[in-house]
Amino acid sequence: DFDGDGDLDIFYQAYTGYSNPSFFFSENTGTPQAPAFSAGVESPFGLDIGGYPALNPVFVDIDDDGDQDLFGGVYYGGLVYYENLFGTNVGPTSADASVQTDEDTPYAFQISDFPFDDLNGDDLSFVEIFALPGGDLAFDGTAVTAGQQIPAAQIGLLVYTPQPDGWGTPYDSFLFRVADQELTSTDSYNMIVDVIAVNDVPTTENAVVTTDEDTPYFFSSGDFPFSDPDGTLLSAVRIESLPALGELTLDGAPATAGQVIPEGELSLLAFTPETDGFGVPYTSFDFSVYDDQEFSDPATMTINVDEVSAASDLYRNLHVKLSPNPVGGLLRLSLEGLTEGAELPVRIVDAGGAVRWQQSWKVAPGANAQTIDLSDWPAGAYVLQLADGISRQFVKF
């Protein structure tokens, strides 16, 4: 009568051949006169048959402590004894365990994270941190020390914090022991901490590009600063706002606020200042960068437009003609489309950089032409340069 209710229960050993022998317990849920037995419960009361086949159970109070102990006769001889420890305090046991948190996210432990088993039915009193992890384990904000006891009622104050951007499965571990009100477990157990990788938001910063007056600027991916702790490359740029001056276009079409431009198409993104417009700064627009999952906070792209000098204005519509071709003893130089009234320095240098001929022309209405005698010049390559220091054109002949 295991449950002391006045009727007899069944305790038996069962096996198939010599494999998987176990103890079973079937409680009598009926009466002594009309018994009804429940389905057999395998390994009742924590009793492990230990792999012995044909272990016949017999109960007797061998130690005269008021409870029934278990004897088992082994098929091939020998005797197995199980002492009933009810009423005798036995140290609790636990088991290896694991918890999980996300990258850059602290984990606060719970009582249920620490397995606890006590034959006497005692409750968990405290958890002892037997050996420390590699990361940060703190109790109520203070670093835990080896051997520190964490009261069960305050387990929620035990917090593990992984290193910044650290992750892994497993990522870290520490050893612990459990205790009831009197005894601490003999063995220590391993608590594994798994840290799941999460995507880190990329970052960018303000940037500046420069172009000349009346000259479009074509962007590249390098113009948009990009940093990602995960090592992910730039995937796209989003135009958060449009410039107040000039025009921002993608492959010739006007860009729009909120437009996402893949990294491979950034070379098609161009800014064109207004005609004759210049300034430092000239205008700006906001943008954000994208890895393969998230956008950064916005940053500002400032555009500087340098003024083109009056001397350089001379060359905007300039067309140079040299004749005949190939050049003989006389070279005819014709400069068309010049701004009227300006003076234009013109010179010819040889392959060594020595000046062979130079003249400053006063620009008159219509075409300007000049014939230069080259009959006594040695054969070789020469370069016609327009202005010095600020020239925009040269012609080799």
N, C-alpha and C positions, 0 to 999 in steps of 0.2 A: 504494500500500500504506500506508493511513493508520495502521494499527495495528502495522505492522512485523512481521507474522506470516508473510510470504512469499507472500501471495496478493494479488490486486488487488481493491480495493473500488470501489464506484460512488458518485460525487458528481455530482449533476445539478441542473438548474433546471427547475421545472415551473410551469405557469400555465394558467388557463382564460381564453381570450381575453386581455384586458389586465388582468384583476382578480386580486388576491391572488397575485402571483408569490412563490416561495420557493425557497431551496436545500434539497436533500434529500441524506441520506447513508444508503446501504445497505451494511452490513458483510457481507463474505464470511465466512460461518460454516462454509464447507466447506473444500475444498482447491483448489490450483491446477488439479488435474486434474478435480475434481468440485465446481465452485463451487456455493454455495447462499447466496442473499442474503436478509438480514433485511428486514423492512418499513422503508420509508424514514423516517428521523428528520428532522423539519422543523427548519430553522434550526440545524444542528449546530454545535458549537464556538462558539456565540454569534454566528454569522454571519447578519447581516440583509441581505437582498438590496436593501433600500432602495427598493422599489417599481419597480425597473427591469424592464421586460419583456424577455424573450429575452436575458438576461445569460448568455453562454456562459462557463463557468468553465475556467480553465487554471492549473495549479500549476507554480511555478518558484521556485527560491531566488534571487530577484532581488538580495538584499542580502548574499548569500554568508555567512550566519550559521549555516548548517547545518540550516535548516528550510525547509519549503515555504511560500511566500507564494501568494496567490491573485490572479489577474487575471481580469477579466470584460470581454468585448467587448459593448458596448451595441448593440442592433439599429439605432439611428439614427446610429451613430457614437459615438466616444468610448471611453474605457477607465476601468474602475473597479479600484482596487488595494486589497487587504486585506493588511496586513503581519502576519505571524505573530510575535506577541510572546513566544512561549514562550522562557523563559530571560531575558527582560527584565522587571524588576519594574515593574508598573503599579499605580497607586493603586487601592485598592478602591472599590467603590460600595455604596450602600444604597438605600433607598426610603422614602417616607412610610409611617408605621405608626400604629397606634392600640392602646390598651389600655383596659380597662374595670374599674371597681370600684364598690362600693356607696357610697351616701351615708354620711359619717362613718367610712369604712373606708380606711386607708392601703393603697397598692399598692406591693409590692416587685417591682422589675423583674427580668427574666430575660434571658439572652443571646439567646434566641429572639425577644424583643420587638424587637430591632434587626436588620433585614435586613442581610445581609452577603454580598457577592459579590466574589471576587478571581480575576482571570484566571490568576494564578500559583498558585492553590490555597493561598495563605497563610491562616492563621487570624486571627480577630479579636484584636487586641492591646488596644485600649481604645476607649471611646466618649467623645468630647469633647462636653460640653454647650456648645453654641455660643451659645444665647440662652435666658434663663430663662423659666419659666412664671409666671403670676400667683399660683399657689398655692405651697405649701411643698414644695420639692424638697430632700431631704437625703441626704448620703452618710455612713453610719455615725453618724447622729444630728446631723451638723453641716451647716448650710445650704450648698448648692452655690453656687459662684460661676461666672460666665460664663467659658468657656475651660477649666474644670476637666476633667481627664482621669480617667475612671473605668476602672480596670483590668478587663479582661474577667472575670478570675477572681473579682472582687468586685462584679460587677453586682448581685448579690442584696442588697447593702447600700444600693443606690440606691432611695430610697423617696419616693413622692409622696403627700402628705396633703392632701385637699380641705379647704376651709373648713367649719366646723361648719354642718350642715344645708344645705350647698351641693350642687347637682346640676345636670346638664345634659348634652346630647349634641349637639355637643361641649361640654365644660365648660372645658377648658384645653388648652394646648399649649406645647411648647418645641422648639427647633431642636437638632439633634445632627449630628455627623460621626463616621465610623468610620475606624479605622486598622489596618493590618497592622503587621508588625515594623519597617517602614521608612517607609511613606508614609501620609498621611491623605487621605481623600476630598476631592476638590476642591469638590464641592457639599455643601451642608448640607440636612438633611431634617427634615420636620415630624413630631413625635410628638404625636398627639392623645390626650387623656385624656378618656374618657367616664365620667361619674359618674351612676349609676342611682339615682333617688329611692327611698327606702324609708320606710315609715311610722314616724313618731316616736311613742313611747309618750306618751299624755297624762299630765298630772299633776293632782293635787288637793291639798287641805290640810284640816286640822281645821277644823270649823265649829261654830257655836253657834246654837240657836234658843230662843225663850222663849215660854211660854204661861202662862195663869193656872190656878190650882187648879181642878180639875173642868172644864177647858175643852180640847177637842181642838185639836191643831195640824195644819193641812193644809200640806204641803210644796209647794214650787215648784222649778223647775229652778235658779233663782237661789240656792237654799239650799245647793247642792252646787258648791263651787268647781271650775272647769274651765279648764285651759290646755293648748293643743296647738300645738307649733312649726309644724305644717303648716297651721294656720288652720282645721282641721276643727272643727265644732260638736259639742256634747255630743249623743251618740246614746242613751245609756242609763246607768242607775245600777244597780249590783249590791249587794244587801244582804249584807254579809259575815258579820255577826252580829246577833242580836236584842237589844233592850234588856232589862236585868235587871228593871226595873219598868215597869208600864204595858203597853200593847198597841200594836203597830205593825200597821196594816192597809192593804190595798190594795183600794179600792172596797168596803170593808166586810168583806172576808175577811182572816183573819190572814196576815201576811207570813211568809215562810220564809227561813232563811239560805241564801244562794246564789241567791235569786230576782233575776232581771234585769228591771228596770222601764224600758220605753221612755221617752224624754224626754217624749213627748206625754201620758203617763199619770202623771207625777209629781204632778200636782195631786190625784190620787186617793189618794196616799199620806198617811196620817194617823197621828198618835200621840195616844193617849188616856191620861192619867195615871190612876192608881188613885184611887178616891173619897177626897177630902180629902187627897190626897197632894201634897206640895210639897217643894222643895229646890233649892239653887243650888250645885253641879249636882244634878239629880234622878236622871238616868240617861243612858245613851249607847248607841250602836250603831256598828259599823264599816261602811264602805261603800267602794266604788271606782267610778270613772267610766270611761266607754267612748266612744272615738271610733267610727269605723266599722270598726276592725280589732282594737284591743287595749285591755285594761283597765289602769288605772293601779295603782300600789301603794295599799293600803288607807289610809284616813284615818278619823278618829273624829268622829261627829256627837254633840255634847253637847246635852242637852235640859235647860233650866232651867224649873222650874215655880214661879211666884210665888205666895206665900200670899195669899189673899183676906182683907181685913180684916174684923173683926167688924161694923163699920158697913155694909160692903158686903153682909154676909150678910143684912141686913134685906130686901134687894131680890130675893133669889133666887126666892121664890114670890109676890112682890107682884103684885096685880092691881088696876089703877086704873079706877074708873068715874066718869064725869061725867054728870050728868043735870040738867035735861032736855036734849034735843038737837033743835033748836038751843037754846043757852043763853038763858034769859030774865033777869029781874031777880034771881032766886035761883039759885045754883049748888050742887048737892048733890055732894059729894065723898065717895066710898066707897073705902076701902083695905082689901083683903081679903088674907089669907094672910101677915100680918106675924108676925115672931117675937115672942112674948109677952114683955113686960117691958122692951123696948127703947124708947128715945126716937127719934122720927123727925122731922127738920126738913122742913117743907113750906113752899113759898113760890110766889107767882105774880108773874111779871114781865111788863111790857108789851113792845111791839116794840122800844122803845129801850133795853131792859135795866134799866129802873127797877123796883124792888121795889114792888108794889102791896099785897101781903098776904103775911104769913108767920106761922107758928105751929109750935111743937114739940109733937108729940103723944106722949103716953105710951101705948104699945101695950098694950091690954087684950085679954083673951080674946075670940075671935070677931071679928066685923066691926067696923070703925071707920068712922064716918061723920061728916060735918060739913057744915053749910049755910052758904054764904058769900053775903052781900048784895052784889050787883053793880049795884044800881039807879042809883047815882050815878057809875058808871064810864063814861068815854067809849067809844063803839063802836070796835072795833078787834080786833087779834089779841093773844092773851095765851098765855103758856106756864106750865104747872104744872111746877115742879121739885121733885124729891124729894131732900132733903139738898143741902148745898153742898160742892163740891169732889170728892165721892166718889159723887154721885148717878148712878144707872144708868138712870133712867127720866125722861122728860118727856112731857107731853101738851099739844098745841097746841089751843086752842079760840078 
